[in-house]
């Protein structure tokens, strides 16, 4: 599998993602600069965490209009696998590739600590290495991570099985105390109805080695890495992009 990691001015988790893909998974991964107008041949694109364009206006707002995002949007609509992590999730929402918005944390503070997550749906390319209802742990690091969507959007997310992760306590209970940012319905990660675009605020790339206290994040990447290319929507795009 060939991964592409988009690098925006202000990205600070791009090298972490590349390390996981290249050194931990042993797969090919390349960096893609934000000024590129076309995607190279890849099977999946990752929008990493950080502070793209300094988070001016609001997180992800400027990055959503960067040249590369036009190409990412076209590819996503053609079935390419796209994963947004933290700032990448914010960018996907700003670009209209995922529904809802990420607002300032309810308490106005920047939260940087491990968080427990309950897997809501494992019938997805991004989560099939997990068990439904399983409690996992990944770190968060954000000041604008409070997911918000209106009632009709939330209903659509629920009915389509598009909610992938919720914040919970160690026992899997969805409580207010376990919700670090005030996200509606404790939502920590979602995917689109087609199942090829996903975003989450926690950082799976920071939970990929025992030294980092959790390897739960590695399972998300392995979920994608184990996808047979001939069965993967993005593979068609990758081959056509290669000419």
N, C-alpha and C positions, 0 to 999 in steps of 0.2 A: 504494500500500500504506500502511496506517495502523498505526504501531507504538505500543505502550504500554510505558513503562519504569517498573517498580515502584520506589518510593523508600521505603526503610526508614530508621529512625533509625540513623545510622552508615554509610549508603551513601556512597561517595565517587567512584563512577565513573558515576553516573546522568547527570550533565551531559555527560560525555565521549560516552556512548552517544547522547544526544539530539543532540549536535553532529554526530556522524557521520551520523545518519539525516536530520537537517534540512538541514545545510549541505553535507555531502559527497555524500550520495545524493540530496538535494533532495526528500525525501518527508515526509509528515506524521508527526509523532511527539509524543506527549503523556506527561507524567509522571502516575503513578498513586500516590497516597499509601497507605501500608500499612494504614491504618485503614478504607479502603473495603471494603465487603462484596460489591460487585458490580463486574465489569469493564465499562468503557465499550465501545462498538463498536470493536474493533481486529482486525487480521489476524494479529498476532504480539505476544507479550509477551516482554520481556527482563528478567531478574533480574540487576542489575549487580553489580560487585564492590564491596568495602568491608568494613565490620565491623558488620554488622547487629546492633542491640541490644548493641553493644560486644563481640560474640563471647562473651558470658557463657554459662556452662555449657560450650559448645563451639561452634565456628563453624556458624552456620545453624540451631542447635537451637531457639532462641526464634522466629526469623523463620518457621520452618516452621509455627508455630501462629498466626501473625498473621491478622487477618480477611481480608486480600486473598488469602492463599494458599488459603483454602477455595474462593474463586472461580476462582483459577488452576487448582487441581486439577480442579474440575468441567469447566472449559473444555478443559483438556489431555485429559481422558478423552473429550471430544466431538470432539477432533481439532485444537484450536487449536495453532498453532506456538508453542513456548516454548523460549527460549534462556537458559541460566544461565551466567554468566561468573564464574569464581573464587568469590567468596562466593555468587553465584547458583547455581553448581554444587553447593556445599555444601548450600544450602537445598533444592535439588531432591532430593538424596539423603536429607536428613533428613525431607523430606515424603513420601518413598516414591514419588516420580515418576520417579526413576532408581535403579537398583540400586547397592549398594555404599556406601562411606563414604569421607570424606576425613579422614585422620589427620595428626597432627603430623609434619612433615618428619623423615626418618630421622636427620638430623644435629642436629635441634633448632634449626636456624637459620632465619631469615627470608631467603628468596631473592628478589632483585629484579634481574633481568638478562634479556637476550634468550635465547630457547631455540629450538633447532631441533626441528621436528616433522615426522614422516613421515605423510603422508595415507594412512590404511589403507583407507578406503572412500569413494568419490566417488559412489556410487549412493544418495545421500541429499540431501534438500532443502537441508541445511545445508552440504554439501561439493561440490555438483555443479559449482562453478566451478573446482575443483582437478582435478589428474590423480592417479589412484591411484598410490601409491609416490613421489609428489613430496615434496621436502623444502622446507618453508617456515619462516619465522621470525616469532615473536611474543614479546613480553615476558611474563615471569611476575613475580608479586609476592605471595607468600604464605608463611605459616608453617605452615599446615595444609593442604597440598596433596597429601599422599601417598595416592593412590587405593588402596583395598583392597576386595577381594571374595573370597568363598570359592571353592573350586575348581569347584563346580557352577555358580556364577554366572559365573565366568570362562569356563567351557566354553560356557555359553549365549550370552554376549556374542560369543565367537569364532564360533560356529556361525550366529548370526543376523546377523553383519556389523555389530554395534552398536558396535564400537570404531572411532572416527573418526580419532583422532590418537594417536601414540606419540612420546615423547621419543626423539631420536636424535642422532647426530653429523652433521656437515656432509655426510657421504657417505650418510646414510640408515641407517647401522648402529645397531642397537639395543644400546647398551652400558651398562654400569653407570655409567661416567663421564659419559655424556650424560643420565643420569636425575637431575635436580636434587633430587628429594625422596624417592626410594626407592619410587615407585609400583610396584605389582605389574605385571609385564609391561610396564613403561615407559608405562603408559596415561596419556594427557593429556586425553582427551576421549571421550565416549561418547554414544550416543542410545538411546532406548527401542526396543523391537522394532517398534513402529508407525511409527517414524521421524519423529514430530512433536515430540518433546521431546529436547533435547540440552544437554549441559553440558561445559564445558572449563575447566581452570585457567588457561591462558594468556589474555592480554587482546587479543582481536582489535581492539577499539576503539582501542587504542594503536598499532595498526599499519595505519593507514588513510590516511596522507599521506606523501609523500616526505620531508618535514621530519623525520618520526619514524623514518627509516631503513628502514622496511618498509611496504609496502602489502598484504602478504599477508592481513592481517585483514579488509581491505575486501572481499576476494573472498568471505568467509563471509557478510557482510551482503548482498552482491550476489546470492549464491546464493538467498537468501530473497526479496530485492526483485524478482527477475526471475520469480518464480512467478506464473503467471496466476491471478488471484483465483478464477475459476470452477473451477479445478482444485485449489484449495487447501482442505484440510479446514477450516481456521480461518475461511475466508470464510463458510461456512455458519453458524458460530457468530456471527460478527460481524454478519451480516445479521439473524439472529434476535434478537440482543441489542439491535439498534437498533429492534426492534419492527416 
